[in-house]
């Protein structure tokens, strides 16, 4: 019985390690919203780190990153 528990624990450890490697290698991308000078702009397909860097460089007043979502065109066809 002990060997079964050890085998299950080892399998869980290997699976968790593989999942962590996959997440680290493939960060989520999403929509990056930046408000500067009263205008809100969005860039799709950025990671949160890229969004933060880009907004810092653009001197955004505030910014928001939405994971795994495209830019929303606010219903105006843009």
DSSP file (Angstrom, degrees, kcal/mol; ACC not computed):
  #  RESIDUE AA STRUCTURE BP1 BP2  ACC     N-H-->O    O-->H-N    N-H-->O    O-->H-N    TCO  KAPPA ALPHA  PHI   PSI    X-CA   Y-CA   Z-CA
    1    1 A X     >        0   0    0      0, 0.0     4,-1.8     0, 0.0     5,-0.2   0.000 360.0 360.0 360.0 -37.0    0.0    0.0    0.0
    2    2 A X  H  >  +     0   0    0      1,-0.2     4,-2.4     2,-0.2     5,-0.2   0.889 360.0  54.0 -64.6 -39.8    2.9    2.4    0.8
    3    3 A X  H  > S+     0   0    0      1,-0.2     4,-2.3     2,-0.2    -1,-0.2   0.859 106.2  53.5 -64.3 -33.6    4.4    1.9   -2.6
    4    4 A X  H  > S+     0   0    0      2,-0.2     4,-2.4     1,-0.2    -1,-0.2   0.915 109.4  47.5 -66.0 -43.5    1.1    2.9   -4.2
    5    5 A X  H  X S+     0   0    0     -4,-1.8     4,-2.4     2,-0.2    -2,-0.2   0.897 112.9  49.1 -64.2 -40.6    0.9    6.1   -2.2
    6    6 A X  H  X S+     0   0    0     -4,-2.4     4,-2.5     2,-0.2    -2,-0.2   0.904 111.1  49.8 -65.4 -40.5    4.5    6.9   -3.2
    7    7 A X  H  X S+     0   0    0     -4,-2.3     4,-2.4     2,-0.2    -2,-0.2   0.904 112.2  47.6 -65.0 -41.1    3.8    6.2   -6.8
    8    8 A X  H  X S+     0   0    0     -4,-2.4     4,-2.3     2,-0.2    -2,-0.2   0.901 112.1  49.7 -66.4 -40.6    0.8    8.5   -6.8
    9    9 A X  H  X S+     0   0    0     -4,-2.4     4,-2.2     2,-0.2    -2,-0.2   0.906 111.6  48.8 -64.1 -41.3    2.7   11.2   -5.0
   10   10 A X  H  X S+     0   0    0     -4,-2.5     4,-2.5     2,-0.2    -2,-0.2   0.917 110.9  50.0 -64.2 -43.3    5.5   11.0   -7.6
   11   11 A X  H  X S+     0   0    0     -4,-2.4     4,-2.3     1,-0.2    -2,-0.2   0.895 111.2  49.1 -62.6 -40.5    3.0   11.1  -10.5
   12   12 A X  H  X S+     0   0    0     -4,-2.3     4,-2.6     2,-0.2    -1,-0.2   0.893 111.0  50.2 -65.8 -39.4    1.3   14.2   -9.0
   13   13 A X  H  X S+     0   0    0     -4,-2.2     4,-2.2     2,-0.2    -2,-0.2   0.917 111.4  47.4 -64.6 -44.5    4.7   15.9   -8.5
   14   14 A X  H  X S+     0   0    0     -4,-2.5     4,-2.2     2,-0.2    -2,-0.2   0.912 113.5  48.5 -63.9 -42.8    5.7   15.1  -12.1
   15   15 A X  H  X S+     0   0    0     -4,-2.3     4,-2.3     2,-0.2    -2,-0.2   0.919 111.8  48.7 -64.0 -44.8    2.4   16.4  -13.4
   16   16 A X  H  X S+     0   0    0     -4,-2.6     4,-2.2     1,-0.2    -1,-0.2   0.890 111.4  50.5 -63.2 -39.5    2.5   19.6  -11.3
   17   17 A X  H  X S+     0   0    0     -4,-2.2     4,-2.1     2,-0.2    -1,-0.2   0.910 110.4  49.0 -65.3 -42.2    6.1   20.3  -12.5
   18   18 A X  H  X S+     0   0    0     -4,-2.2     4,-2.0     1,-0.2    -2,-0.2   0.889 111.4  49.9 -65.2 -39.5    5.1   19.8  -16.2
   19   19 A X  H  X S+     0   0    0     -4,-2.3     4,-2.3     2,-0.2    -2,-0.2   0.900 109.7  50.8 -66.3 -40.4    2.1   22.2  -15.8
   20   20 A X  H  X S+     0   0    0     -4,-2.2     4,-2.2     1,-0.2    -2,-0.2   0.895 109.9  50.1 -64.5 -40.2    4.3   24.8  -14.1
   21   21 A X  H  X S+     0   0    0     -4,-2.1     4,-1.9     2,-0.2    -1,-0.2   0.898 110.5  50.2 -64.2 -40.1    6.8   24.6  -17.0
   22   22 A X  H  X S+     0   0    0     -4,-2.0     4,-1.6     2,-0.2    -2,-0.2   0.918 111.8  47.1 -64.9 -44.1    4.1   25.0  -19.5
   23   23 A X  H  < S+     0   0    0     -4,-2.3    -1,-0.2     1,-0.2    -2,-0.2   0.888 113.0  48.7 -66.0 -38.8    2.6   28.1  -17.8
   24   24 A X  H  < S+     0   0    0     -4,-2.2     3,-0.3     1,-0.2    -1,-0.2   0.854 113.9  46.4 -69.4 -33.9    6.0   29.7  -17.4
   25   25 A X  H  < S+     0   0    0     -4,-1.9     2,-0.4     1,-0.2    -1,-0.2   0.757 119.0  39.9 -80.4 -24.8    6.9   29.1  -21.1
   26   26 A X  S  < S-     0   0    0     -4,-1.6    -1,-0.2    -5,-0.2     3,-0.1  -0.692  77.5-168.5-128.1  78.3    3.6   30.3  -22.5
   27   27 A X        -     0   0    0     -2,-0.4    -3,-0.1    -3,-0.3     2,-0.1  -0.327  32.4 -99.1 -67.8 151.1    2.3   33.4  -20.6
   28   28 A X        -     0   0    0     -5,-0.1    20,-0.5     1,-0.0     2,-0.3  -0.377  35.3-151.9 -69.0 145.0   -1.2   34.5  -21.2
   29   29 A X        +     0   0    0     18,-0.2    39,-2.5    -3,-0.1     2,-0.3  -0.789  25.8 145.5-112.7 161.2   -1.8   37.3  -23.6
   30   30 A X  E     -AB  46  67A   0     16,-2.3    16,-2.1    -2,-0.3    15,-0.5  -0.864  47.6 -46.9-166.6-160.9   -4.7   39.7  -23.6
   31   31 A X  E     - B   0  66A   0     35,-2.1    35,-2.6    -2,-0.3     2,-0.6  -0.767  40.3-155.0 -96.4 134.9   -5.9   43.3  -24.2
   32   32 A X  E     -AB  43  65A   0     11,-2.5    11,-2.2    -2,-0.4     2,-0.4  -0.940   9.1-166.2-113.2 113.6   -3.9   46.2  -23.0
   33   33 A X  E     -AB  42  64A   0     31,-3.4    31,-2.2    -2,-0.6     2,-0.4  -0.851   5.6-175.4-102.3 134.2   -5.9   49.4  -22.4
   34   34 A X  E     -AB  41  63A   0      7,-2.9     7,-2.7    -2,-0.4     2,-0.6  -0.995  12.0-159.6-131.7 127.6   -4.0   52.7  -21.9
   35   35 A X  E     +AB  40  62A   0     27,-2.7    26,-3.0    -2,-0.4    27,-1.2  -0.935  24.8 158.6-108.5 117.5   -5.6   56.1  -21.1
   36   36 A X  E >   -A   39   0A   0      3,-2.3     3,-1.9    -2,-0.6    24,-0.1  -0.997  67.0  -4.4-139.7 132.4   -3.4   59.1  -21.9
   37   37 A X  T 3  S-     0   0    0     -2,-0.4    -1,-0.1     1,-0.3     3,-0.1   0.841 128.9 -57.8  54.7  37.1   -4.4   62.7  -22.5
   38   38 A X  T 3  S+     0   0    0      1,-0.2     2,-0.4    -3,-0.0    -1,-0.3   0.357 114.0 112.8  80.5  -6.2   -8.1   61.7  -22.2
   39   39 A X  E <   -A   36   0A   0     -3,-1.9    -3,-2.3     2,-0.0     2,-0.5  -0.844  56.1-147.2-104.0 136.4   -7.9   59.1  -25.0
   40   40 A X  E     +A   35   0A   0     -2,-0.4     2,-0.3    -5,-0.2    -5,-0.2  -0.887  21.2 178.8-102.1 124.4   -8.3   55.4  -24.4
   41   41 A X  E     -A   34   0A   0     -7,-2.7    -7,-2.9    -2,-0.5     2,-0.4  -0.915  11.3-154.7-124.9 153.1   -6.4   53.1  -26.7
   42   42 A X  E     -A   33   0A   0     -2,-0.3     2,-0.4    -9,-0.2    -9,-0.2  -0.979   7.6-169.3-130.9 140.4   -6.1   49.3  -26.8
   43   43 A X  E     -A   32   0A   0    -11,-2.2   -11,-2.5    -2,-0.4     3,-0.4  -0.996  18.3-148.9-126.0 124.9   -3.5   46.9  -28.1
   44   44 A X  E     +     0   0A   0     -2,-0.4   -13,-0.2   -13,-0.2    26,-0.1  -0.491  68.5  37.6 -90.6 160.6   -4.3   43.2  -28.3
   45   45 A X  E    S+     0   0A   0    -15,-0.5     2,-0.3    24,-0.3    -1,-0.2   0.767  79.7 130.6  77.6  28.2   -2.0   40.2  -27.9
   46   46 A X  E     -A   30   0A   0    -16,-2.1   -16,-2.3    -3,-0.4    -1,-0.2  -0.857  53.8-126.4-112.6 149.0    0.3   41.5  -25.1
   47   47 A X     >  -     0   0    0     -2,-0.3     4,-2.5   -18,-0.2     5,-0.2  -0.409  35.6-105.0 -77.8 167.6    1.3   39.8  -21.9
   48   48 A X  H  > S+     0   0    0    -20,-0.5     4,-2.6     1,-0.2     5,-0.2   0.899 122.6  51.9 -62.5 -39.5    0.7   41.7  -18.7
   49   49 A X  H  > S+     0   0    0      2,-0.2     4,-2.3     1,-0.2    -1,-0.2   0.922 110.9  46.8 -62.7 -44.8    4.5   42.5  -18.4
   50   50 A X  H  > S+     0   0    0      2,-0.2     4,-2.8     1,-0.2    -2,-0.2   0.896 112.1  51.7 -63.7 -39.8    4.5   43.9  -22.0
   51   51 A X  H  X S+     0   0    0     -4,-2.5     4,-2.6     2,-0.2     5,-0.2   0.939 110.2  47.7 -61.8 -48.0    1.4   45.9  -21.3
   52   52 A X  H  X S+     0   0    0     -4,-2.6     4,-2.1     1,-0.2    -2,-0.2   0.913 113.9  47.6 -60.2 -44.0    2.9   47.5  -18.2
   53   53 A X  H  X S+     0   0    0     -4,-2.3     4,-2.3     2,-0.2    -2,-0.2   0.929 113.0  47.9 -63.5 -46.0    6.2   48.3  -20.0
   54   54 A X  H  X S+     0   0    0     -4,-2.8     4,-1.8     1,-0.2    -2,-0.2   0.892 112.5  48.4 -64.2 -39.9    4.3   49.8  -22.9
   55   55 A X  H  <>S+     0   0    0     -4,-2.6     5,-2.3     2,-0.2     4,-0.4   0.858 110.0  52.2 -70.3 -35.2    2.1   51.9  -20.7
   56   56 A X  H ><5S+     0   0    0     -4,-2.1     3,-0.9    -5,-0.2    -2,-0.2   0.917 111.3  47.2 -64.2 -42.0    5.0   53.2  -18.7
   57   57 A X  H 3<5S+     0   0    0     -4,-2.3    -2,-0.2     1,-0.2    -1,-0.2   0.839 112.6  48.8 -67.8 -33.1    6.8   54.2  -21.9
   58   58 A X  T 3<5S-     0   0    0     -4,-1.8    -1,-0.2    -5,-0.2    -2,-0.2   0.441 108.5-125.8 -86.4   0.3    3.7   56.0  -23.2
   59   59 A X  T < 5 -     0   0    0     -3,-0.9    -3,-0.2    -4,-0.4    -2,-0.1   0.913  37.6-167.7  55.2  47.5    3.2   57.8  -19.8
   60   60 A X      < -     0   0    0     -5,-2.3   -24,-0.3     1,-0.1    -1,-0.1  -0.362  25.9-140.1 -65.8 143.0   -0.4   56.5  -19.5
   61   61 A X  S    S-     0   0    0    -26,-3.0     2,-0.3     1,-0.3   -25,-0.2   0.895  86.4 -13.3 -69.2 -40.9   -2.5   58.1  -16.8
   62   62 A X  E     -B   35   0A   0    -27,-1.2   -27,-2.7     2,-0.0    -1,-0.3  -0.971  69.1-162.6-153.1 163.2   -3.9   54.7  -16.0
   63   63 A X  E     -B   34   0A   0     -2,-0.3     2,-0.3   -29,-0.2   -29,-0.2  -0.965   4.5-162.7-147.4 160.0   -3.9   51.3  -17.7
   64   64 A X  E     -B   33   0A   0    -31,-2.2   -31,-3.4    -2,-0.3     2,-0.5  -0.992   4.8-158.6-147.4 136.3   -5.7   47.9  -17.6
   65   65 A X  E     -B   32   0A   0     -2,-0.3     2,-0.6   -33,-0.2   -33,-0.2  -0.981   5.3-162.8-120.1 127.7   -4.8   44.5  -18.9
   66   66 A X  E >   -B   31   0A   0    -35,-2.6   -35,-2.1    -2,-0.5     3,-1.2  -0.939  22.3-128.3-112.5 113.7   -7.5   41.9  -19.5
   67   67 A X  E 3  S-B   30   0A   0     -2,-0.6   -37,-0.3     1,-0.2     3,-0.1  -0.342  81.2  -5.8 -65.7 134.6   -6.2   38.3  -19.8
   68   68 A X  T 3  S+     0   0    0    -39,-2.5     2,-0.4     1,-0.2    -1,-0.2   0.664 104.6 115.5  59.6  23.2   -7.2   36.3  -22.8
   69   69 A X    <   -     0   0    0     -3,-1.2   -24,-0.3   -40,-0.1    -1,-0.2  -0.937  60.5-129.7-120.8 145.9   -9.6   38.9  -24.2
   70   70 A X        -     0   0    0     -2,-0.4   -39,-0.2     1,-0.1     2,-0.2  -0.334  46.0 -77.5 -79.3 172.1   -9.4   40.9  -27.4
   71   71 A X        -     0   0    0    -41,-0.1     2,-0.5    -2,-0.1    -1,-0.1  -0.490  45.7-130.0 -67.8 138.9   -9.8   44.7  -27.5
   72   72 A X        -     0   0    0     -2,-0.2    -1,-0.1     1,-0.1    -3,-0.0  -0.812   7.9-153.5 -93.8 130.4  -13.4   45.7  -27.1
   73   73 A X    >   -     0   0    0     -2,-0.5     3,-1.8     1,-0.1     5,-0.5   0.278  35.2-120.5 -90.0  12.0  -14.4   48.3  -29.8
   74   74 A X  T 3   -     0   0    0      1,-0.3    -1,-0.1     2,-0.1    -2,-0.0   0.650  60.6 -72.7  61.2  17.0  -17.2   49.8  -27.6
   75   75 A X  T 3  S+     0   0    0      1,-0.1    -1,-0.3     0, 0.0    -3,-0.0   0.603 111.4 110.7  78.9  11.3  -19.8   48.9  -30.2
   76   76 A X  S <  S-     0   0    0     -3,-1.8    -2,-0.1     0, 0.0    -1,-0.1   0.215  90.1-108.3-105.1  14.6  -18.7   51.6  -32.7
   77   77 A X              0   0    0      1,-0.1    -3,-0.1    -4,-0.0     0, 0.0   0.783 360.0 360.0  72.2  28.6  -17.3   49.2  -35.3
   78   78 A X              0   0    0     -5,-0.5    -1,-0.1     0, 0.0    -4,-0.1   0.429 360.0 360.0-113.3 360.0  -13.6   50.0  -34.8
